[in-house]
């Protein structure tokens, strides 16, 4: 039994680390500007000044002001439910608060530079400790941070290019059940010990890791086809997030000396083991076109995310290579399409509306409740109010509506028998995202 339990903890660590990348799919870089959020988070073919550093660095080359700065704070309120054997289970999530700060200045009329700090990935999900899928996931908290210095050059009046260096790191905190109450009850019964855990998860593991800095690039080009039409292209490279020395800690839901002694004798030995793993933040390639006049902007875009880079997750345990794991993920590339419109109602007020459709990269047989990766439809609204000429107050709201996925399954080894165990559920998710920000120009 000792080998089985320790192997089970290794598998738990692998599954939890998988959440780090899966969360990226669930809440991927769609909250990085209060103003653009209201317009479907478009910007590849728009001249957004300092904020172009993320959407398309080439757009910053058209900045007319000497200095621009903006900041946004978001509140992400996700909700998910799973139906298992006819019973509904709901998440109890905290509000996540991704943010962004952009600053840019003019070096020459056709040469601009800037720096930005933003959270391209960040969210949380909490299924609670004692639900049927606890051995797959109880809770996840994820935060990733990027610093990006950027330069942009307008080569000729209507053509520009831009490049940014992305430096990204992150923190992840996960909890996962190691054994279900039913499994332990059966084991205790076989040993002649009377106890009933039922739906209570007897033992869980907490994994806490920090990914070191991963480097990448954010490149773009923009071209004015005519006075009213602009086209843009943006490429963000893949980055590898590496956890080099993650920590594990086992927690128990009983104080019974006999049962606690049995569990701890099997699990405490690996509780302080360090683990290392690598997870890709996939590359993206986006195309956009906008039509604009003095009062209206309409923008349409398509972005391909190269999720095929996430074929598997490998994890190595220091001093315990016999428990190293290789977990298949088999994600496929997926598209995000979006569009938006902005209307300059008065010199002081802009109104915006937009829509995104985010297609899932996850196949039905690889669904894990850390974040069900279904296709989502995301309408948005927003505005900017300028109380004075150089100051803008921005606000945006987005509703994320998952299309649902029935009979979605995930297969993992049973820690008692080592045999594959299939967990199946009907999933649905939705989320509200509210954003407020401020922008300055001089």
C-alpha positions as a printed Julia matrix, in Angstrom:
442×3 Matrix{Float64}:
   0.0    0.0     0.0
   2.9    2.38    0.61
   3.91   2.41   -3.07
   0.31   2.9    -4.19
  -0.26   5.86   -1.91
   2.97   7.61   -2.81
   2.32   7.05   -6.5
  -1.13   8.51   -5.95
   0.33  11.7    -4.56
   2.64  11.97   -7.56
  -0.34  11.65   -9.87
  -2.18  14.27   -7.83
   0.7   16.67   -8.3
   0.63  16.13  -12.05
  -3.1   16.77  -12.28
  -2.87  19.91  -10.19
  -0.02  21.31  -12.24
  -2.15  20.7   -15.31
  -4.5   23.34  -13.92
  -1.79  25.95  -14.43
  -2.06  25.71  -18.19
  -5.75  24.84  -18.33
  -6.7   28.01  -16.51
  -5.05  29.96  -19.29
  -7.58  28.59  -21.75
 -10.47  29.43  -19.45
  -9.6   33.12  -18.9
  -7.09  34.09  -21.58
  -5.93  37.7   -22.02
  -9.34  39.28  -22.53
  -9.21  41.79  -19.69
  -6.2   43.95  -20.46
  -7.88  47.28  -21.23
 -11.02  48.82  -19.72
 -11.72  50.75  -22.91
 -11.07  47.89  -25.36
 -12.92  45.36  -23.22
 -16.12  47.21  -24.09
 -15.3   46.82  -27.79
 -14.88  43.05  -27.74
 -11.24  43.4   -26.61
 -10.24  44.3   -30.17
  -7.16  46.34  -31.06
  -4.96  44.56  -33.63
  -5.95  47.07  -36.34
  -6.44  50.12  -34.09
  -4.09  52.94  -33.13
  -4.43  52.8   -29.34
  -1.32  54.67  -28.26
   0.25  53.19  -25.13
  -2.27  50.32  -24.99
  -1.16  49.1   -28.44
   1.83  47.56  -26.65
  -0.32  44.51  -25.95
  -2.79  44.4   -28.86
  -0.31  45.28  -31.65
   2.94  47.08  -30.8
   3.02  48.64  -34.27
  -0.01  50.77  -33.42
   2.0   52.7   -30.84
   4.05  54.25  -33.68
   1.02  56.39  -34.64
   0.76  57.92  -31.14
   0.24  61.7   -31.52
   0.91  62.74  -27.9
   4.3   63.11  -26.3
   3.37  60.92  -23.31
   0.47  58.52  -22.74
  -0.42  56.3   -19.8
  -3.33  54.11  -18.85
  -4.26  51.67  -16.1
  -7.1   49.16  -15.73
  -8.4   47.05  -12.87
 -10.76  44.16  -13.5
 -13.05  42.0   -11.4
 -13.55  38.49  -12.8
 -16.48  36.64  -11.24
 -16.51  33.07  -12.63
 -19.13  30.43  -11.91
 -19.24  26.78  -12.91
 -21.48  23.83  -12.26
 -21.22  20.1   -12.85
 -24.0   17.54  -12.92
 -22.81  14.16  -11.64
 -25.25  11.24  -11.52
 -28.17  13.65  -11.66
 -26.96  15.88   -8.79
 -25.74  19.45   -9.37
 -22.54  20.77   -7.77
 -21.59  24.46   -7.93
 -18.34  26.34   -7.42
 -17.75  28.86   -4.64
 -15.25  31.18   -6.3
 -13.37  34.24   -5.15
 -13.26  37.35   -7.33
 -10.05  37.61   -9.34
  -8.51  41.02  -10.05
  -6.23  41.06  -13.14
  -4.76  44.48  -13.96
  -2.76  46.32  -16.58
  -0.59  49.45  -16.69
   0.73  50.97  -19.94
   3.1   53.89  -20.46
   4.6   55.28  -23.69
   6.51  58.32  -24.9
   7.78  59.84  -28.15
  11.46  59.62  -29.0
  10.97  61.04  -32.51
   7.85  61.79  -34.54
   8.05  58.3   -36.05
   9.73  56.42  -33.16
   7.99  55.55  -29.88
   8.93  53.54  -26.81
   7.0   52.24  -23.85
   6.72  49.74  -21.05
   3.75  47.81  -19.74
   2.86  45.5   -16.86
  -0.16  43.22  -17.12
  -1.62  39.9   -16.01
  -2.18  37.75  -19.12
  -3.43  34.82  -17.02
  -5.15  34.95  -13.67
  -8.23  33.44  -12.11
  -9.52  31.02   -9.5
 -11.99  28.2    -9.21
 -13.19  26.45   -6.05
 -15.28  23.28   -6.3
 -15.02  22.9    -2.47
 -13.3   20.07   -0.63
 -16.04  17.43   -0.64
 -17.62  16.94   -4.04
 -17.47  13.85   -6.3
 -14.63  15.26   -8.42
 -12.43  16.24   -5.46
  -9.74  13.72   -6.43
  -9.39  15.61   -9.72
  -9.65  19.14   -8.33
 -10.8   21.01   -5.23
  -9.53  24.52   -5.91
  -7.08  26.49   -8.04
  -5.61  29.97   -7.69
  -3.43  31.24  -10.5
  -1.7   34.55  -11.21
   0.74  35.28  -14.04
   2.5   38.62  -14.56
   4.21  40.11  -17.63
   6.55  43.08  -18.0
   6.96  44.22  -21.61
   9.35  46.94  -22.86
   8.34  47.96  -26.4
   9.52  50.04  -29.36
   7.54  51.03  -32.47
   8.69  52.64  -35.72
   6.58  54.28  -38.42
   8.59  53.44  -41.52
   6.51  55.54  -43.91
   3.37  57.61  -43.12
   0.99  54.63  -43.41
   3.19  51.67  -42.38
   4.6   50.77  -38.98
   6.2   47.89  -37.13
   6.63  47.24  -33.42
   8.31  44.77  -31.09
   8.11  44.01  -27.39
  10.08  41.69  -25.12
   7.79  39.79  -22.73
   9.07  38.68  -19.33
   6.47  36.5   -17.61
   6.4   34.72  -14.25
   3.62  33.31  -12.09
   2.33  31.74   -8.89
   0.01  28.78   -8.56
  -1.75  27.33   -5.51
  -3.81  24.16   -5.88
  -5.71  21.72   -3.7
  -6.72  18.21   -4.72
  -8.13  15.17   -2.96
  -5.88  12.11   -2.75
  -8.58   9.55   -1.93
 -12.37   9.65   -1.83
 -14.37   8.88    1.26
 -15.9    5.82   -0.38
 -12.52   4.38   -1.31
 -11.16   4.79    2.2
 -14.34   3.36    3.75
 -13.9    0.24    1.63
 -10.26  -0.05    2.67
 -11.07   0.36    6.37
 -13.87  -2.18    6.14
 -11.47  -4.71    4.64
  -9.15  -4.11    7.6
 -12.01  -4.62   10.07
 -12.11  -0.93   11.05
 -15.55   0.69   11.3
 -15.63   4.21    9.87
 -17.72   6.12    7.37
 -16.32   9.14    5.52
 -19.03   9.04    2.84
 -18.72  12.23    0.79
 -15.94  13.69    2.96
 -12.5   13.72    1.32
 -10.18  12.14    3.94
  -6.83  13.4     2.61
  -5.89  16.26    0.27
  -2.69  17.73   -1.09
  -1.76  21.38   -1.48
   0.73  22.31   -4.19
   2.36  25.7    -4.12
   4.78  26.68   -6.85
   6.37  29.7    -8.48
   7.33  29.74  -12.14
  10.52  31.6   -12.97
  10.78  34.26  -15.65
   9.95  33.09  -19.17
  10.99  35.21  -22.15
   9.06  35.8   -25.35
   8.3   38.44  -27.97
   5.24  40.43  -29.02
   5.55  41.56  -32.66
   3.25  43.53  -34.93
   2.79  45.4   -38.17
   0.1   47.91  -39.19
  -0.77  49.46  -42.56
  -3.27  52.14  -43.63
  -4.86  50.71  -46.76
  -6.77  53.97  -47.24
  -7.83  56.99  -45.24
 -10.61  54.91  -43.67
  -9.27  51.33  -43.61
  -6.4   49.94  -41.52
  -5.07  46.38  -41.34
  -2.87  44.83  -38.68
  -1.15  41.59  -37.73
   0.16  40.54  -34.33
   2.27  37.59  -33.19
   3.01  36.63  -29.59
   5.53  33.84  -29.19
   5.28  30.76  -27.0
   6.85  31.0   -23.55
   7.77  28.12  -21.26
   6.74  28.51  -17.63
   9.08  26.45  -15.45
   8.39  25.46  -11.86
  11.77  24.37  -10.49
  11.08  23.74   -6.8
   7.38  23.46   -6.02
   6.27  22.45   -2.53
   3.69  19.85   -1.47
   1.76  19.5     1.8
  -0.74  16.8     2.75
  -3.85  17.7     4.79
  -6.22  15.36    6.61
  -9.92  15.56    7.44
  -9.76  13.33   10.52
  -8.17  13.41   13.97
  -8.83   9.73   14.71
  -5.38   8.46   15.82
  -5.67   5.06   14.13
  -6.87   6.39   10.76
  -4.58   9.41   10.88
  -1.64   7.11   11.61
  -2.54   4.87    8.7
  -2.86   7.77    6.26
   0.14   9.75    7.45
   2.4    6.69    7.36
   1.69   6.43    3.64
   1.62  10.12    2.71
   3.83  12.19    5.02
   7.06  10.89    3.51
   6.48  12.69    0.23
   4.84  15.77    1.75
   8.08  17.79    1.61
   9.2   16.55   -1.8
  10.05  19.21   -4.37
   8.86  18.89   -7.95
   9.75  20.53  -11.25
   7.68  20.9   -14.41
   7.38  22.87  -17.64
   4.17  24.23  -19.15
   3.79  26.21  -22.38
   2.02  29.53  -22.72
   1.11  29.04  -26.38
   1.9   31.36  -29.27
  -0.88  33.41  -30.86
  -1.25  34.88  -34.34
  -3.92  37.54  -34.91
  -5.24  39.42  -37.93
  -7.49  42.46  -37.91
  -9.04  45.15  -40.06
 -10.79  48.35  -39.02
 -12.94  50.93  -40.76
 -12.96  54.4   -39.23
 -13.97  57.99  -39.73
 -13.95  60.97  -37.38
 -16.71  59.52  -35.12
 -17.02  55.76  -35.69
 -14.6   52.81  -35.59
 -15.55  49.26  -36.57
 -13.0   46.49  -36.0
 -13.05  42.76  -36.89
 -10.36  40.26  -35.85
  -9.42  36.58  -35.75
  -6.76  35.07  -33.52
  -5.29  31.57  -33.73
  -3.9   30.17  -30.47
  -1.38  27.39  -30.97
  -2.6   25.15  -28.16
  -1.16  22.12  -29.98
   2.03  22.93  -28.06
   0.3   21.5   -25.0
   0.43  17.81  -25.89
   1.5   16.54  -22.49
   2.63  17.58  -19.05
   5.81  16.08  -17.6
   6.79  16.33  -13.97
   9.95  15.23  -12.16
  10.31  14.64   -8.42
  13.65  15.4    -6.8
  15.19  12.22   -5.41
  12.18  10.14   -6.46
  12.5    9.65  -10.2
  10.49   6.45  -10.02
   7.41   8.65   -9.6
   8.11  10.95  -12.57
   4.97  11.3   -14.65
   3.94  11.87  -18.26
   0.32  13.06  -18.6
  -1.36  13.32  -21.98
  -3.28  16.56  -22.72
  -3.56  16.57  -26.54
  -4.93  20.11  -26.92
  -5.51  21.35  -30.46
  -5.17  24.81  -31.99
  -8.25  27.0   -31.56
  -9.66  30.26  -32.91
 -10.91  33.36  -31.14
 -12.99  35.71  -33.3
 -14.08  39.14  -32.13
 -15.51  42.39  -33.33
 -16.49  45.75  -31.94
 -17.74  49.24  -32.66
 -16.89  52.58  -31.05
 -19.03  55.71  -31.43
 -17.77  59.15  -30.46
 -21.11  60.52  -29.24
 -19.7   63.86  -28.07
 -16.15  65.23  -27.63
 -16.37  63.94  -24.04
 -18.16  60.59  -24.46
 -17.4   57.4   -26.41
 -19.71  54.37  -26.37
 -18.63  50.84  -27.31
 -20.08  47.39  -27.94
 -18.53  44.13  -29.04
 -18.61  40.35  -29.15
 -16.11  37.5   -28.85
 -16.45  33.8   -29.65
 -13.74  31.7   -28.0
 -13.55  28.15  -29.38
 -12.35  25.38  -27.09
  -9.02  23.58  -27.68
  -9.99  20.72  -25.37
 -11.49  17.42  -26.52
 -14.4   15.95  -24.55
 -12.38  12.99  -23.28
  -9.76  15.31  -21.71
 -12.08  17.51  -19.64
 -10.86  18.19  -16.1
 -12.93  20.28  -13.63
  -9.96  22.58  -12.92
 -11.57  24.71  -15.68
 -13.96  23.14  -18.17
 -12.65  24.38  -21.52
 -15.84  24.71  -23.51
 -16.58  27.16  -26.34
 -17.72  30.54  -24.99
 -19.72  33.5   -26.36
 -18.78  36.84  -24.8
 -20.78  40.06  -25.44
 -19.34  43.35  -24.17
 -20.3   46.98  -23.52
 -18.2   49.99  -22.49
 -17.63  53.73  -22.49
 -15.06  56.48  -21.99
 -15.89  59.81  -20.36
 -13.44  62.72  -20.53
 -14.1   65.28  -17.76
 -11.11  67.26  -19.09
  -9.25  67.05  -22.37
  -6.27  64.99  -21.19
  -8.09  62.6   -18.85
 -10.31  59.65  -19.75
 -12.36  57.52  -17.36
 -12.96  54.09  -18.9
 -15.42  51.34  -18.01
 -16.3   48.02  -19.6
 -18.29  44.88  -18.86
 -18.24  41.42  -20.42
 -20.45  38.39  -19.93
 -18.88  34.99  -20.62
 -21.47  32.38  -21.59
 -20.22  28.81  -21.9
 -22.12  26.67  -24.38
 -21.95  23.67  -22.05
 -20.44  20.23  -22.51
 -22.32  17.03  -21.66
 -20.78  13.63  -20.91
 -17.33  15.18  -20.64
 -14.84  12.8   -19.07
 -11.36  12.61  -17.62
  -9.41   9.41  -16.96
  -6.91   9.13  -14.1
  -5.4    6.17  -12.21
  -7.16   5.04   -9.02
  -4.62   5.49   -6.24
  -5.72   2.28   -4.5
  -5.66  -0.08   -7.46
  -3.61   1.79  -10.06
  -6.36   1.07  -12.59
  -7.87   3.83  -14.79
 -10.85   5.61  -13.25
 -13.16   7.68  -15.46
 -14.94  10.73  -14.01
 -17.84  11.95  -16.15
 -19.98  15.06  -15.71
 -22.1   17.6   -17.58
 -20.4   21.01  -17.28
 -21.42  24.6   -17.74
 -19.61  27.84  -16.96
 -20.3   31.53  -17.1
 -18.62  34.65  -15.79
 -19.07  38.39  -15.35
 -16.09  40.66  -15.9
 -16.23  44.33  -14.89
 -13.4   46.75  -15.63
 -12.6   50.35  -14.72
  -9.61  52.4   -15.76
  -8.07  55.75  -16.36
  -6.03  57.14  -19.27
  -3.83  60.24  -19.52
  -2.29  62.0   -22.53
   0.02  65.03  -22.76
